[in-house]
Amino acid sequence: MPAGTTFDPEAIEAVAYPSWILDLDMSVSKNRDFHVEELMSEAQHFAERIYTFFRWAVEDDFLRRYGGQL
């Protein structure tokens, strides 16, 4: 994003230099019966897949700077 801009000033403060935002979402677009155990399993799978992509997208220096675990 260009310096001094944000797409959501209520959530993310603009910074004085160019920056980027990584927003990852995952969903299923099929109807199915409601079963808590299946939903919890699917949510865990989604979280693992999204985290795998996140770790691929960032470098260790990013994790160190923002307090992530290596």
Residue pairs with C-beta under 8 A, 6 or more apart in sequence:
1 7
1 18
1 19
1 20
1 21
2 18
3 15
3 16
3 17
3 18
3 19
4 14
4 15
4 16
5 14
6 12
6 13
6 14
7 21
12 21
22 54
22 57
22 58
24 50
24 53
24 54
25 50
26 46
26 49
26 50
28 42
32 38
58 68
60 70
62 68
63 69
63 70
64 70
